[in-house]
């Protein structure tokens, strides 16, 4: 009988609870708009529109690119006292 060269031993299964999903040190404080959109779970075009209309303090234009401060964005998001998109202040 011929034996297969495939290893049939099982590796221990690592679950997502064994390691943290994202550590604070893994995420930079300066994000691109695409990274910020992923963080907020919104479409990137939506975030570009918010930045264009509101010119928030957590977003800065550097030449043709936009960078977002992660800590300022999360702080503004948690303390959402401002008007909704499209509303007058």
C-alpha positions as CSV (number, residue, x, y, z in Angstrom):
1,X,0.0,0.0,0.0
2,X,1.4,3.4,-1.0
3,X,1.5,6.1,1.6
4,X,0.8,9.7,0.9
5,X,3.4,12.4,1.6
6,X,0.8,14.7,2.9
7,X,1.2,15.4,6.6
8,X,-2.1,14.4,8.3
9,X,-1.3,15.8,11.8
10,X,-3.5,18.7,12.8
11,X,-2.1,22.0,13.9
12,X,-3.7,23.6,16.9
13,X,-6.5,25.9,15.8
14,X,-5.9,29.6,16.7
15,X,-9.0,31.6,17.2
16,X,-9.5,35.3,17.0
17,X,-9.9,35.5,20.8
18,X,-6.3,34.3,21.2
19,X,-4.8,37.5,19.8
20,X,-6.2,41.0,19.7
21,X,-7.6,42.1,16.4
22,X,-5.9,45.5,16.4
23,X,-3.6,46.9,18.9
24,X,-3.2,50.7,19.4
25,X,0.4,50.5,18.5
26,X,-0.4,48.9,15.1
27,X,-2.5,51.8,13.8
28,X,-0.8,55.0,12.9
29,X,-2.3,58.3,14.1
30,X,-2.1,59.8,10.6
31,X,-4.4,58.0,8.2
32,X,-5.3,58.3,4.5
33,X,-8.9,58.9,3.7
34,X,-9.3,55.3,2.6
35,X,-8.0,54.1,6.0
36,X,-10.2,56.5,7.9
37,X,-13.3,55.3,5.8
38,X,-12.5,51.7,6.8
39,X,-12.1,52.8,10.5
40,X,-15.6,54.5,10.4
41,X,-17.1,51.8,8.2
42,X,-18.3,54.2,5.5
43,X,-17.7,54.5,1.8
44,X,-14.6,56.5,1.0
45,X,-16.6,58.8,-1.4
46,X,-18.9,59.6,1.5
47,X,-15.9,60.6,3.6
48,X,-14.4,62.7,0.8
49,X,-17.7,64.5,0.5
50,X,-17.9,65.2,4.3
51,X,-14.3,66.6,4.2
52,X,-15.2,68.7,1.1
53,X,-18.4,70.2,2.6
54,X,-17.4,70.6,6.3
55,X,-13.6,71.1,6.2
56,X,-13.3,69.4,9.6
57,X,-10.3,70.1,11.8
58,X,-9.3,66.4,11.8
59,X,-8.6,66.5,8.0
60,X,-5.8,68.4,6.4
61,X,-4.9,68.8,2.8
62,X,-1.3,68.3,1.9
63,X,-0.9,69.2,-1.8
64,X,-3.3,67.0,-3.7
65,X,-3.6,64.4,-0.8
66,X,-5.7,64.5,2.3
67,X,-4.5,63.1,5.7
68,X,-6.7,62.4,8.7
69,X,-5.8,62.5,12.3
70,X,-7.1,59.3,13.8
71,X,-7.3,60.6,17.4
72,X,-9.0,63.8,16.4
73,X,-11.4,62.0,14.1
74,X,-12.4,59.5,16.8
75,X,-12.8,62.4,19.4
76,X,-15.0,64.3,17.0
77,X,-17.0,61.2,16.2
78,X,-17.6,60.3,19.9
79,X,-18.6,63.9,20.7
80,X,-20.8,64.5,17.7
81,X,-22.4,67.8,18.8
82,X,-22.3,69.4,15.3
83,X,-25.0,69.5,12.6
84,X,-25.6,66.5,10.4
85,X,-24.2,66.5,6.8
86,X,-26.1,69.0,4.8
87,X,-27.6,70.9,7.8
88,X,-26.8,74.5,8.5
89,X,-25.0,75.1,11.8
